[in-house]
Amino acid sequence: MPTPAALDEYDEPVVRIITLNLEKDGGEDHENGEHPRRWRAAHEEFLAPRRPDVILRQEATYSHLHDQRRLRAAEGILGMRGFLSPNGSGRNPTALFLRPETFPQAQRLEQLRYWRTPPTIVVTQLAEVPEVDVVVTSWHAAFNSPRGREREAEELTALADKMKKGTAFVGGGDCNEYVRREVAF
């Protein structure tokens, strides 16, 4: 369950969710193995102080390298459990992190079929409501194909639609949608 600090104005529990597209995972590691400044700042200065319960990450470009060293470093900084999608043709996997006090158990699901960058999909339960599954998804839609984005959106909709009564769906990511210009009349 969320920590006592994670109560809203009505003293109700709150689950904090952050989605972050850290462009190209903050950059390559330095020659000495140190993570780049942008990556460290994102995790140490932005994410960790906010103590989110769920982080939906996009462009985890280097997090799969060296036995997932960067993913494991993020887990340590954040105090969270990390999950990483396989690399797709986009070479920028997605990731998500869950706070174990809020979500004590979690299992990664198989990926959806037609994604340039496969989403990370995890089934978990809130600590206080272990009988209710929560499907958590981090995605990054294809930047290079409007039809690809439509197909990916249809798969997400189908996944959310499969949630039976008593199952929750939480997801977020980079949709790579086009800028919409408002027209004044």
Summary of the structure (lengths in Angstrom):
residues: 185
radius of gyration: 17.1
end to end distance: 49.2
largest distance: 58.0
contacts: 568
relative contact order: 0.14
helix: 26%
strand: 26%
